[in-house]
Amino acid sequence: MQINKMPVSLCGTWEMVSNVNFDGYMIALGIGLYTRKIALKLKHRKVIEQVGDQYVVKTLSTFRNYTLAFRVNEEFQEFTKGLDDRHCKSLVTWEGNKLVCVQIGEKKRGWAHWIEDDKLQLELHCEDQVCRQVFKRVV
């Protein structure tokens, strides 16, 4: 079933307020020590937009930016440039009110975004590591 509209709007600009087990997640991805040390000091900002049936998720920081554009329920090739620089097949779907991505490649990984208590929740997983990030809406 094709869903052209978000069941819950995740759109907006969001500022990170907490970041749990990011180091463990990055180690599982194979990211080097120096890059991890820098990444752990950053406060990320998320910008989520919907343009027609395409979604754009931007992760912004003073060190690196990453933009992901996709259509729900359509598999696509993703290159995680600037993150861990891997190629994978990605599929984003709605599971209830969670936007969930499964990334198939060298590593078993993925993520989920959802709203809880007026905050954007992001759960990142790679292998056996889970990172939980929470963002507040920027007014």
Secondary structure, DSSP 8 states (H G I E B T S, - for coil): ----S-SS---EEEEEEEEESHHHHHHHHT--HHHHHHHHH---EEEEEEETTEEEEEEE-SS--EEEEEETT--EEEE-TTTT--EEEEEEEEETTEEEEEEESSSEEEEEEEEETTEEEEEEEETTEEEEEEEEE--
